[in-house]
């Protein structure tokens, strides 16, 4: 999953990624772009590509390597906290909009 894109070109270069978090402004920009987009990431092709070395990582090794990289640990934690805050904000906005919508509907007789 990618996030924190600065421009639509960065997103286009990840064509084939299964999940991306994209800001509304960039989504609109992409929606208005009718250029052909070449698939950049393809799991089937990657599996067949012998030039890509297979990486075997255990959870223990992953956790050790992650803890060795202060920036990765700090940025991941910060990103998770911010994502959680944004989710809370989004839930609040949706709740308010649904409440307003329900209040504005005429009652059935």
Secondary structure, 3 states (H helix, E strand, C coil): CECCCCCHHHHHCCCCCCCECCCHHHHHHHHCCCCCCCCCCCHHHHHHCCCCCCCCCCHHHHHHHHHHCHHHHHHHHHHHHHHHHHHHHHHHHHHHHHHHHHHHCCCCC
